[in-house]
Amino acid sequence: MEDKEKTTKDYTEEYNAKSIKVLDGLEHVRKRPSMYIGSTSSAGLHHLVFEVVDNSIDEAMAGFCNEITVILRKNSSITVIDNGRGIPVDEHPQLHVSGVEVALTKLNAGGKFDAKVYHVSGGLHGVGVSVVNALSKYLKVIVKRNGIVYEQEYERGKPLYPLREVGNVLPNEIGTEITFIPDDTIFETVEFDENIIKEKLKELAYLNKGLRIHFLNEKKGTEEHYYSEKGIVDLVKELNKDEQTLLEEPVYLEVDEDHFHLEVALQYNAGFSSEIMSFVNNIKTVDGGTHETGFKQALTKLFNDEGMQLKLIKDEAITFDDIKEGLVAIISVRLVEPQFEGQTKTKLGNTEVRSKVYNIVKNGLTLYFDKHIEDLQKILKKILLAQNARLAAKKAKEIVRRKGELDFSGRLPGKLADCSSNDPSKTELYIVEGESAGGSAKQARDRKFQAVLPLRGKILNVEKVNMAHALSSQEIKNLITTIGSGIGEDFKVENLRYHKIIIMTDADVDGAHIRTLLLTFFFRYMKPLVEDGYLYIAQPPLYRIKYEKEIRYAYSDEELTHILGTLKDPDKAEVQRYKGLGEMDPQQLWETTMDPTRRIIKRVTIQEAELANKLFELLMGSDVSPRKEFIMQHAKEVVNLDI
Ligand code: 0RA
């Protein structure tokens, strides 16, 4: 024990003297950790894990490693094991220490002496394992190479002894194992969050097909295994697992050139949102960049060309906004010297990459669609629907603008019974179907904070109403003026006049119809209103139960059964089923549907609004057969609704 300590101390001193420059680098890392790992918060802490894993991934990308294990130990240390070539153990010609020690003590030693092809550089990534070493109060590295097991330990970046041999293994047992304990005098927290680690490892498995990644949580005694045979194709499938897809299988392209590797996978679903993810050397480029631009331009050119050739596109070109509806795509590139730009260094800057990706994607997809013409037709049909909706909305807006009828600063509609409070965060707007229910609601409301806008149902309920028409209807214009926030790109949440917008319609088919139209309208023209949770649906009661002198309300059939069950003599009880809001007097409407302390209102989710939009297209669109099919399928429910 005595002996060992002495050796360690001697070595450290000798080391200090010899390679003062090396220590300088690590001292700087300890002084300014954020320059290397972004922050010393939880994000920075997890960066340490990913830095070590990145080195193993580099080995995998170079084709020398197919298994990585990450272990969260009981003492909150992390171990990363790979079966790569092992960090070189030979003495460095100038520094006269082992390659292992150079890698762990010299900043950015990685690329200097290895033959790795796609080494990450720039930004906060790829700073090297030496940074992890500098920021760990303890680190141990084990390398298995040439049938020998080597090890070395460090404290706060300083070696406790030179690399030493500690045993033998079979020559084919090779790899690197690094265990580290983050320095709690540097990090705000040293508690790892397994979910952050798991998410990243899962993503890495998708980006590196064939690579087996294991995560063991020894604190919890659990383990996770990540493996993807088809890589980003599997990821696209995973992202679409709850969606109805247009193509049988995702389209996949891969090009492997000298110092440039590209993989693209894409699939369309029947929805309207899109998910386009791009990666550079396994790093998610949240802000896109030249690779993403090349991809988008390729798709835009391709679908315009094909659409013209098939005579589906007349005069208006399709834009990427039309193309992206329902598109799920992954773009993964690997290159030697990526330039990361932007505040968070998550945008690729290399200009040559744009044209490279553009050409590969355009040519690759052209070949694919030559062989899969039905796929092309399906996609083009969807794109053209999106284009139609976009043009119709634009036209409607232009008309409305030209007429100057959407001047939001202008006078509020006469039909609006506004509230007296001017504080949007405290006020509510009830959109009520029909003049008579509107009248009751106006009487019932608390005029301090509740406004009522009646809509003439009939106008909205015209068959085959399209959005362009809807937008030019007086009813919808009243709605837009009342809400005050504008529509489309001009939507400004800060101009909302009410923070609760409540749709109140009858519980019958007409009511459902109007509700669908309104939801579709909000989904298409005031999406942030839905996304940010300002839109609600009122839930009027379905039954009024009078028993002796007491009156109760039931909001569902189950509740009715329950209430009747509590009565001594349920047969003397008088049950009235409400068909419309108009059947309630103002007092009843207040008690059951508008009084904030008693009512039930349901917040509309973006999924519900999207569904309404789909339904609307189906029911109102010009295509007859899907509508017929839908009505047949749902005829029973509709009958039940309309008692
Ligand atoms: C430099 C050169 C070589 C491998 C590595 C570094 C290497 C580093 C790490 C870090 C974690 N796992 C790693 N695996 C390998 C190539 C050595 C050779 O040519 O054999």
Residues whose N, C-alpha, C, O or C-beta is under 5 A from the ligand:
A	BS01	0RA	V52 N55 S56 E59 G84 R85 G86 I87 P88 F113 D114 T176
